[in-house]
Amino acid sequence: MARAATTTDAFNAVAEPRRRQILDLLSRGERPVNDLVALLGLPQPLVSKHLRVLRQVGLVAVRDVGRQRVYSLNGEPLKPIHDWVKAYEESWSRRFDRLDVVLEVLQSKEDSHGSDSD
């Protein structure tokens, strides 16, 4: 099966680690493209390419401030990813709760055996 284009949805867009780094930086507040270039240590054309993909799926917005382009995060398109991961989070939480019970039982057995040898 062919891989979907990175511009089709947020899942594909955030599959690329550099784009996730950009989103992390923008989660702290809006930034001009030159700040992103400096913080990421990447060439400006590469950062612009990633920003274009993020813009196409609606994850970032851009506005002109004088001669600068300032980018900001739009978290709404991340909601489907959050919803999808949440189901797994609930499953893992249940598993960890069961593991806690097993560990408590093992610890109490170990404590009772340790007191027998005293």
LOSE-286787 format. One record per atom (N, C-alpha, C): atom name; residue number from 1; x, y, z. Coordinates in Angstrom, 1 decimal, decimal comma. Layout:
N
@site CA; pos NUM; u X; v Y; w Z $
...
END
This chain:
118
@site N; pos 1; u 0,8; v -1,2; w 0,0 $
@site CA; pos 1; u 0,0; v 0,0; w 0,0 $
@site C; pos 1; u 0,9; v 1,2; w 0,0 $
@site N; pos 2; u 0,6; v 2,2; w -0,8 $
@site CA; pos 2; u 1,4; v 3,4; w -0,9 $
@site C; pos 2; u 1,2; v 4,3; w 0,3 $
@site N; pos 3; u 2,2; v 4,9; w 0,7 $
@site CA; pos 3; u 2,2; v 5,8; w 1,9 $
@site C; pos 3; u 1,4; v 7,1; w 1,5 $
@site N; pos 4; u 0,6; v 7,6; w 2,4 $
@site CA; pos 4; u -0,2; v 8,8; w 2,2 $
@site C; pos 4; u 0,8; v 10,0; w 2,2 $
@site N; pos 5; u 0,4; v 11,0; w 1,4 $
@site CA; pos 5; u 1,2; v 12,2; w 1,3 $
@site C; pos 5; u 1,3; v 12,9; w 2,7 $
@site N; pos 6; u 2,4; v 13,5; w 3,0 $
@site CA; pos 6; u 2,5; v 14,2; w 4,3 $
@site C; pos 6; u 1,5; v 15,3; w 4,5 $
@site N; pos 7; u 0,9; v 15,8; w 3,5 $
@site CA; pos 7; u 0,0; v 16,9; w 3,6 $
@site C; pos 7; u -1,4; v 16,5; w 3,7 $
@site N; pos 8; u -1,7; v 15,2; w 3,9 $
@site CA; pos 8; u -3,1; v 14,8; w 3,9 $
@site C; pos 8; u -3,7; v 14,9; w 5,3 $
@site N; pos 9; u -2,9; v 14,7; w 6,4 $
@site CA; pos 9; u -3,5; v 14,8; w 7,7 $
@site C; pos 9; u -2,3; v 15,0; w 8,7 $
@site N; pos 10; u -2,7; v 15,3; w 10,0 $
@site CA; pos 10; u -1,8; v 15,6; w 11,0 $
@site C; pos 10; u -0,9; v 14,3; w 11,3 $
@site N; pos 11; u -1,5; v 13,1; w 11,3 $
@site CA; pos 11; u -0,8; v 11,9; w 11,6 $
@site C; pos 11; u 0,5; v 11,8; w 10,7 $
@site N; pos 12; u 0,3; v 12,0; w 9,4 $
@site CA; pos 12; u 1,4; v 11,9; w 8,5 $
@site C; pos 12; u 2,4; v 13,1; w 8,7 $
@site N; pos 13; u 1,9; v 14,3; w 8,9 $
@site CA; pos 13; u 2,7; v 15,4; w 9,1 $
@site C; pos 13; u 3,6; v 15,3; w 10,3 $
@site N; pos 14; u 3,1; v 14,8; w 11,4 $
@site CA; pos 14; u 3,9; v 14,7; w 12,6 $
@site C; pos 14; u 4,8; v 13,5; w 12,6 $
@site N; pos 15; u 4,7; v 12,6; w 11,6 $
@site CA; pos 15; u 5,5; v 11,4; w 11,6 $
@site C; pos 15; u 7,0; v 11,8; w 11,4 $
@site N; pos 16; u 7,3; v 13,0; w 10,9 $
@site CA; pos 16; u 8,6; v 13,4; w 10,6 $
@site C; pos 16; u 9,2; v 14,1; w 11,9 $
@site N; pos 17; u 10,3; v 13,6; w 12,5 $
@site CA; pos 17; u 10,8; v 14,1; w 13,7 $
@site C; pos 17; u 11,1; v 15,6; w 13,7 $
@site N; pos 18; u 11,6; v 16,2; w 12,6 $
@site CA; pos 18; u 11,9; v 17,6; w 12,5 $
@site C; pos 18; u 10,6; v 18,4; w 12,7 $
@site N; pos 19; u 9,6; v 18,0; w 12,1 $
@site CA; pos 19; u 8,3; v 18,7; w 12,2 $
@site C; pos 19; u 7,8; v 18,6; w 13,6 $
@site N; pos 20; u 8,0; v 17,5; w 14,3 $
@site CA; pos 20; u 7,6; v 17,5; w 15,7 $
@site C; pos 20; u 8,5; v 18,5; w 16,6 $
@site N; pos 21; u 9,7; v 18,6; w 16,2 $
@site CA; pos 21; u 10,6; v 19,6; w 16,9 $
@site C; pos 21; u 10,0; v 21,0; w 16,7 $
@site N; pos 22; u 9,6; v 21,3; w 15,5 $
@site CA; pos 22; u 9,1; v 22,6; w 15,2 $
@site C; pos 22; u 7,8; v 22,8; w 16,0 $
@site N; pos 23; u 6,9; v 21,8; w 16,1 $
@site CA; pos 23; u 5,7; v 22,0; w 16,9 $
@site C; pos 23; u 6,1; v 22,2; w 18,4 $
@site N; pos 24; u 7,1; v 21,4; w 18,9 $
@site CA; pos 24; u 7,5; v 21,6; w 20,3 $
@site C; pos 24; u 7,9; v 23,1; w 20,5 $
@site N; pos 25; u 8,7; v 23,6; w 19,6 $
@site CA; pos 25; u 9,2; v 25,0; w 19,8 $
@site C; pos 25; u 8,0; v 26,0; w 19,7 $
@site N; pos 26; u 7,1; v 25,7; w 18,8 $
@site CA; pos 26; u 5,9; v 26,6; w 18,7 $
@site C; pos 26; u 4,9; v 26,5; w 19,8 $
@site N; pos 27; u 5,0; v 25,3; w 20,5 $
@site CA; pos 27; u 4,1; v 25,1; w 21,7 $
@site C; pos 27; u 4,4; v 26,1; w 22,8 $
@site N; pos 28; u 5,6; v 26,7; w 22,8 $
@site CA; pos 28; u 6,0; v 27,6; w 23,8 $
@site C; pos 28; u 5,7; v 29,1; w 23,4 $
@site N; pos 29; u 5,2; v 29,2; w 22,2 $
@site CA; pos 29; u 4,8; v 30,6; w 21,8 $
@site C; pos 29; u 5,2; v 30,8; w 20,3 $
@site N; pos 30; u 4,7; v 31,8; w 19,7 $
@site CA; pos 30; u 5,0; v 32,1; w 18,3 $
@site C; pos 30; u 6,4; v 32,5; w 18,1 $
@site N; pos 31; u 6,9; v 32,2; w 16,9 $
@site CA; pos 31; u 8,3; v 32,5; w 16,6 $
@site C; pos 31; u 8,5; v 32,8; w 15,2 $
@site N; pos 32; u 9,4; v 33,8; w 14,9 $
@site CA; pos 32; u 9,8; v 34,0; w 13,5 $
@site C; pos 32; u 10,5; v 32,9; w 12,9 $
@site N; pos 33; u 10,5; v 32,7; w 11,6 $
@site CA; pos 33; u 11,1; v 31,6; w 11,0 $
@site C; pos 33; u 12,6; v 31,6; w 11,3 $
@site N; pos 34; u 13,3; v 32,8; w 11,4 $
@site CA; pos 34; u 14,7; v 32,8; w 11,6 $
@site C; pos 34; u 15,1; v 32,3; w 13,0 $
@site N; pos 35; u 14,2; v 32,4; w 14,0 $
@site CA; pos 35; u 14,4; v 31,8; w 15,3 $
@site C; pos 35; u 14,3; v 30,3; w 15,2 $
@site N; pos 36; u 13,4; v 29,8; w 14,4 $
@site CA; pos 36; u 13,3; v 28,4; w 14,3 $
@site C; pos 36; u 14,5; v 27,8; w 13,6 $
@site N; pos 37; u 15,0; v 28,5; w 12,6 $
@site CA; pos 37; u 16,2; v 28,1; w 11,9 $
@site C; pos 37; u 17,4; v 28,0; w 12,9 $
@site N; pos 38; u 17,5; v 29,0; w 13,7 $
@site CA; pos 38; u 18,7; v 29,1; w 14,6 $
@site C; pos 38; u 18,5; v 28,0; w 15,7 $
@site N; pos 39; u 17,3; v 27,8; w 16,2 $
@site CA; pos 39; u 17,1; v 26,8; w 17,3 $
@site C; pos 39; u 17,3; v 25,4; w 16,8 $
@site N; pos 40; u 16,9; v 25,1; w 15,6 $
@site CA; pos 40; u 16,9; v 23,8; w 15,0 $
@site C; pos 40; u 18,3; v 23,5; w 14,4 $
@site N; pos 41; u 19,1; v 24,5; w 14,1 $
@site CA; pos 41; u 20,3; v 24,3; w 13,4 $
@site C; pos 41; u 20,2; v 23,7; w 12,0 $
@site N; pos 42; u 19,1; v 24,0; w 11,4 $
@site CA; pos 42; u 18,9; v 23,5; w 10,0 $
@site C; pos 42; u 18,9; v 24,7; w 9,0 $
@site N; pos 43; u 19,2; v 24,3; w 7,8 $
@site CA; pos 43; u 19,1; v 25,4; w 6,7 $
@site C; pos 43; u 17,7; v 26,0; w 6,6 $
@site N; pos 44; u 17,6; v 27,2; w 6,3 $
@site CA; pos 44; u 16,3; v 27,9; w 6,2 $
@site C; pos 44; u 15,4; v 27,3; w 5,2 $
@site N; pos 45; u 15,9; v 26,8; w 4,0 $
@site CA; pos 45; u 15,0; v 26,2; w 3,1 $
@site C; pos 45; u 14,3; v 24,9; w 3,6 $
@site N; pos 46; u 15,1; v 24,2; w 4,4 $
@site CA; pos 46; u 14,5; v 22,9; w 5,0 $
@site C; pos 46; u 13,5; v 23,2; w 6,0 $
@site N; pos 47; u 13,7; v 24,2; w 6,9 $
@site CA; pos 47; u 12,7; v 24,6; w 7,9 $
@site C; pos 47; u 11,5; v 25,1; w 7,2 $
@site N; pos 48; u 11,7; v 25,9; w 6,1 $
@site CA; pos 48; u 10,5; v 26,4; w 5,4 $
@site C; pos 48; u 9,7; v 25,3; w 4,7 $
@site N; pos 49; u 10,4; v 24,3; w 4,3 $
@site CA; pos 49; u 9,7; v 23,1; w 3,7 $
@site C; pos 49; u 8,8; v 22,4; w 4,7 $
@site N; pos 50; u 9,4; v 22,2; w 5,9 $
@site CA; pos 50; u 8,6; v 21,6; w 7,0 $
@site C; pos 50; u 7,5; v 22,5; w 7,4 $
@site N; pos 51; u 7,7; v 23,8; w 7,5 $
@site CA; pos 51; u 6,6; v 24,7; w 7,9 $
@site C; pos 51; u 5,5; v 24,7; w 6,9 $
@site N; pos 52; u 5,8; v 24,5; w 5,6 $
@site CA; pos 52; u 4,8; v 24,5; w 4,6 $
@site C; pos 52; u 3,9; v 23,2; w 4,8 $
@site N; pos 53; u 4,5; v 22,1; w 5,1 $
@site CA; pos 53; u 3,7; v 20,9; w 5,3 $
@site C; pos 53; u 2,8; v 21,1; w 6,5 $
@site N; pos 54; u 3,4; v 21,6; w 7,6 $
@site CA; pos 54; u 2,6; v 21,9; w 8,8 $
@site C; pos 54; u 1,5; v 22,9; w 8,5 $
@site N; pos 55; u 1,7; v 23,8; w 7,7 $
@site CA; pos 55; u 0,7; v 24,8; w 7,4 $
@site C; pos 55; u -0,4; v 24,2; w 6,5 $
@site N; pos 56; u 0,0; v 23,3; w 5,6 $
@site CA; pos 56; u -1,0; v 22,7; w 4,7 $
@site C; pos 56; u -2,0; v 21,8; w 5,5 $
@site N; pos 57; u -1,6; v 21,2; w 6,6 $
@site CA; pos 57; u -2,5; v 20,4; w 7,4 $
@site C; pos 57; u -3,2; v 21,2; w 8,5 $
@site N; pos 58; u -2,8; v 22,5; w 8,6 $
@site CA; pos 58; u -3,4; v 23,4; w 9,6 $
@site C; pos 58; u -2,8; v 23,4; w 11,0 $
@site N; pos 59; u -1,6; v 22,7; w 11,1 $
@site CA; pos 59; u -1,0; v 22,7; w 12,4 $
@site C; pos 59; u -0,3; v 24,0; w 12,8 $
@site N; pos 60; u 0,1; v 24,8; w 11,8 $
@site CA; pos 60; u 0,7; v 26,1; w 12,1 $
@site C; pos 60; u 0,0; v 27,1; w 11,3 $
@site N; pos 61; u 0,0; v 28,3; w 11,9 $
@site CA; pos 61; u -0,5; v 29,5; w 11,2 $
@site C; pos 61; u 0,7; v 30,5; w 11,0 $
@site N; pos 62; u 0,6; v 31,3; w 10,0 $
@site CA; pos 62; u 1,7; v 32,3; w 9,8 $
@site C; pos 62; u 1,0; v 33,6; w 9,6 $
@site N; pos 63; u 1,8; v 34,6; w 10,1 $
@site CA; pos 63; u 1,4; v 36,0; w 9,9 $
@site C; pos 63; u 2,6; v 36,9; w 9,6 $
@site N; pos 64; u 2,4; v 37,9; w 8,8 $
@site CA; pos 64; u 3,5; v 38,8; w 8,5 $
@site C; pos 64; u 3,6; v 39,9; w 9,6 $
@site N; pos 65; u 4,8; v 40,1; w 10,1 $
@site CA; pos 65; u 5,0; v 41,2; w 11,0 $
@site C; pos 65; u 6,2; v 42,0; w 10,4 $
@site N; pos 66; u 5,8; v 43,1; w 9,8 $
@site CA; pos 66; u 6,9; v 43,8; w 9,1 $
@site C; pos 66; u 7,4; v 42,9; w 8,0 $
@site N; pos 67; u 8,7; v 42,7; w 8,0 $
@site CA; pos 67; u 9,3; v 41,8; w 7,0 $
@site C; pos 67; u 9,5; v 40,4; w 7,4 $
@site N; pos 68; u 9,1; v 40,1; w 8,7 $
@site CA; pos 68; u 9,2; v 38,7; w 9,2 $
@site C; pos 68; u 7,9; v 37,9; w 9,1 $
@site N; pos 69; u 8,1; v 36,6; w 8,9 $
@site CA; pos 69; u 7,0; v 35,7; w 9,0 $
@site C; pos 69; u 7,0; v 35,0; w 10,3 $
@site N; pos 70; u 5,9; v 35,2; w 11,1 $
@site CA; pos 70; u 5,9; v 34,6; w 12,4 $
@site C; pos 70; u 4,9; v 33,5; w 12,4 $
@site N; pos 71; u 5,3; v 32,4; w 13,0 $
@site CA; pos 71; u 4,6; v 31,1; w 13,0 $
@site C; pos 71; u 4,0; v 30,8; w 14,4 $
@site N; pos 72; u 2,8; v 30,3; w 14,5 $
@site CA; pos 72; u 2,2; v 29,9; w 15,7 $
@site C; pos 72; u 1,6; v 28,5; w 15,6 $
@site N; pos 73; u 1,4; v 27,9; w 16,7 $
@site CA; pos 73; u 0,9; v 26,5; w 16,7 $
@site C; pos 73; u -0,7; v 26,6; w 16,7 $
@site N; pos 74; u -1,3; v 25,7; w 15,9 $
@site CA; pos 74; u -2,7; v 25,5; w 16,0 $
@site C; pos 74; u -2,9; v 24,1; w 16,4 $
@site N; pos 75; u -3,3; v 23,8; w 17,7 $
@site CA; pos 75; u -3,4; v 22,5; w 18,2 $
@site C; pos 75; u -4,6; v 21,7; w 17,8 $
@site N; pos 76; u -5,6; v 22,3; w 17,2 $
@site CA; pos 76; u -6,8; v 21,7; w 16,9 $
@site C; pos 76; u -6,6; v 20,4; w 16,0 $
@site N; pos 77; u -5,8; v 20,5; w 15,0 $
@site CA; pos 77; u -5,6; v 19,3; w 14,1 $
@site C; pos 77; u -4,9; v 18,1; w 14,9 $
@site N; pos 78; u -4,4; v 18,4; w 16,1 $
@site CA; pos 78; u -3,7; v 17,3; w 16,8 $
@site C; pos 78; u -4,8; v 16,5; w 17,6 $
@site N; pos 79; u -6,0; v 17,0; w 17,7 $
@site CA; pos 79; u -7,0; v 16,3; w 18,5 $
@site C; pos 79; u -7,2; v 14,8; w 18,0 $
@site N; pos 80; u -7,3; v 14,5; w 16,8 $
@site CA; pos 80; u -7,5; v 13,1; w 16,4 $
@site C; pos 80; u -6,3; v 12,2; w 16,9 $
@site N; pos 81; u -5,1; v 12,8; w 16,9 $
@site CA; pos 81; u -4,0; v 12,0; w 17,4 $
@site C; pos 81; u -4,1; v 11,8; w 18,9 $
@site N; pos 82; u -4,5; v 12,8; w 19,6 $
@site CA; pos 82; u -4,7; v 12,7; w 21,0 $
@site C; pos 82; u -5,8; v 11,7; w 21,3 $
@site N; pos 83; u -6,9; v 11,7; w 20,6 $
@site CA; pos 83; u -8,0; v 10,8; w 20,8 $
@site C; pos 83; u -7,5; v 9,4; w 20,6 $
@site N; pos 84; u -6,7; v 9,2; w 19,5 $
@site CA; pos 84; u -6,3; v 7,8; w 19,2 $
@site C; pos 84; u -5,3; v 7,3; w 20,3 $
@site N; pos 85; u -4,4; v 8,1; w 20,7 $
@site CA; pos 85; u -3,4; v 7,7; w 21,7 $
@site C; pos 85; u -4,1; v 7,5; w 23,1 $
@site N; pos 86; u -5,1; v 8,2; w 23,3 $
@site CA; pos 86; u -5,8; v 8,2; w 24,6 $
@site C; pos 86; u -6,3; v 6,7; w 24,9 $
@site N; pos 87; u -6,8; v 6,1; w 23,9 $
@site CA; pos 87; u -7,3; v 4,7; w 24,0 $
@site C; pos 87; u -6,2; v 3,8; w 24,5 $
@site N; pos 88; u -5,0; v 4,0; w 24,0 $
@site CA; pos 88; u -3,8; v 3,2; w 24,4 $
@site C; pos 88; u -3,4; v 3,6; w 25,8 $
@site N; pos 89; u -3,5; v 4,8; w 26,1 $
@site CA; pos 89; u -3,1; v 5,3; w 27,4 $
@site C; pos 89; u -4,0; v 4,6; w 28,5 $
@site N; pos 90; u -5,3; v 4,6; w 28,2 $
@site CA; pos 90; u -6,2; v 3,9; w 29,2 $
@site C; pos 90; u -5,9; v 2,4; w 29,3 $
@site N; pos 91; u -5,6; v 1,8; w 28,2 $
@site CA; pos 91; u -5,2; v 0,4; w 28,3 $
@site C; pos 91; u -3,9; v 0,2; w 29,1 $
@site N; pos 92; u -2,9; v 1,0; w 28,9 $
@site CA; pos 92; u -1,7; v 0,9; w 29,7 $
@site C; pos 92; u -1,9; v 1,2; w 31,1 $
@site N; pos 93; u -2,7; v 2,2; w 31,4 $
@site CA; pos 93; u -3,0; v 2,5; w 32,8 $
@site C; pos 93; u -3,6; v 1,3; w 33,6 $
@site N; pos 94; u -4,6; v 0,6; w 32,9 $
@site CA; pos 94; u -5,2; v -0,6; w 33,5 $
@site C; pos 94; u -4,1; v -1,6; w 33,8 $
@site N; pos 95; u -3,2; v -1,8; w 32,8 $
@site CA; pos 95; u -2,2; v -2,8; w 32,9 $
@site C; pos 95; u -1,2; v -2,4; w 34,1 $
@site N; pos 96; u -0,9; v -1,2; w 34,2 $
@site CA; pos 96; u 0,0; v -0,8; w 35,2 $
@site C; pos 96; u -0,7; v -0,9; w 36,6 $
@site N; pos 97; u -2,0; v -0,6; w 36,7 $
@site CA; pos 97; u -2,7; v -0,8; w 37,9 $
@site C; pos 97; u -2,6; v -2,3; w 38,3 $
@site N; pos 98; u -2,8; v -3,2; w 37,4 $
@site CA; pos 98; u -2,8; v -4,7; w 37,7 $
@site C; pos 98; u -1,3; v -5,0; w 38,1 $
@site N; pos 99; u -0,3; v -4,5; w 37,5 $
@site CA; pos 99; u 1,0; v -4,8; w 37,8 $
@site C; pos 99; u 1,3; v -4,3; w 39,2 $
@site N; pos 100; u 0,8; v -3,1; w 39,6 $
@site CA; pos 100; u 1,0; v -2,6; w 41,0 $
@site C; pos 100; u 0,5; v -3,6; w 42,0 $
@site N; pos 101; u -0,7; v -4,2; w 41,7 $
@site CA; pos 101; u -1,3; v -5,2; w 42,6 $
@site C; pos 101; u -0,3; v -6,4; w 42,8 $
@site N; pos 102; u 0,2; v -6,9; w 41,6 $
@site CA; pos 102; u 1,1; v -8,1; w 41,6 $
@site C; pos 102; u 2,3; v -7,7; w 42,4 $
@site N; pos 103; u 2,9; v -6,6; w 42,2 $
@site CA; pos 103; u 4,1; v -6,2; w 42,9 $
@site C; pos 103; u 3,8; v -6,0; w 44,4 $
@site N; pos 104; u 2,7; v -5,5; w 44,8 $
@site CA; pos 104; u 2,4; v -5,5; w 46,2 $
@site C; pos 104; u 2,3; v -6,8; w 46,9 $
@site N; pos 105; u 1,6; v -7,8; w 46,2 $
@site CA; pos 105; u 1,5; v -9,2; w 46,7 $
@site C; pos 105; u 2,9; v -9,8; w 46,8 $
@site N; pos 106; u 3,8; v -9,6; w 45,8 $
@site CA; pos 106; u 5,1; v -10,1; w 45,9 $
@site C; pos 106; u 5,9; v -9,5; w 47,0 $
@site N; pos 107; u 5,8; v -8,2; w 47,2 $
@site CA; pos 107; u 6,5; v -7,5; w 48,2 $
@site C; pos 107; u 6,0; v -8,0; w 49,6 $
@site N; pos 108; u 4,7; v -8,2; w 49,8 $
@site CA; pos 108; u 4,2; v -8,7; w 51,1 $
@site C; pos 108; u 4,7; v -10,1; w 51,3 $
@site N; pos 109; u 4,8; v -11,0; w 50,3 $
@site CA; pos 109; u 5,3; v -12,3; w 50,5 $
@site C; pos 109; u 6,8; v -12,3; w 50,8 $
@site N; pos 110; u 7,5; v -11,4; w 50,2 $
@site CA; pos 110; u 9,0; v -11,2; w 50,5 $
@site C; pos 110; u 9,1; v -10,7; w 51,9 $
@site N; pos 111; u 8,3; v -9,8; w 52,3 $
@site CA; pos 111; u 8,4; v -9,3; w 53,7 $
@site C; pos 111; u 8,1; v -10,3; w 54,7 $
@site N; pos 112; u 7,1; v -11,2; w 54,4 $
@site CA; pos 112; u 6,7; v -12,2; w 55,4 $
@site C; pos 112; u 7,8; v -13,3; w 55,5 $
@site N; pos 113; u 8,4; v -13,6; w 54,4 $
@site CA; pos 113; u 9,5; v -14,6; w 54,4 $
@site C; pos 113; u 10,7; v -14,0; w 55,1 $
@site N; pos 114; u 10,9; v -12,8; w 54,9 $
@site CA; pos 114; u 12,1; v -12,1; w 55,5 $
@site C; pos 114; u 11,9; v -12,1; w 57,0 $
@site N; pos 115; u 10,7; v -12,0; w 57,5 $
@site CA; pos 115; u 10,5; v -11,9; w 59,0 $
@site C; pos 115; u 10,5; v -13,3; w 59,6 $
@site N; pos 116; u 10,3; v -14,4; w 58,8 $
@site CA; pos 116; u 10,4; v -15,8; w 59,3 $
@site C; pos 116; u 11,9; v -16,1; w 59,6 $
@site N; pos 117; u 12,8; v -15,5; w 58,9 $
@site CA; pos 117; u 14,2; v -15,9; w 59,1 $
@site C; pos 117; u 14,8; v -15,1; w 60,2 $
@site N; pos 118; u 14,1; v -14,2; w 60,8 $
@site CA; pos 118; u 14,6; v -13,4; w 62,0 $
@site C; pos 118; u 14,7; v -14,2; w 63,2 $
END
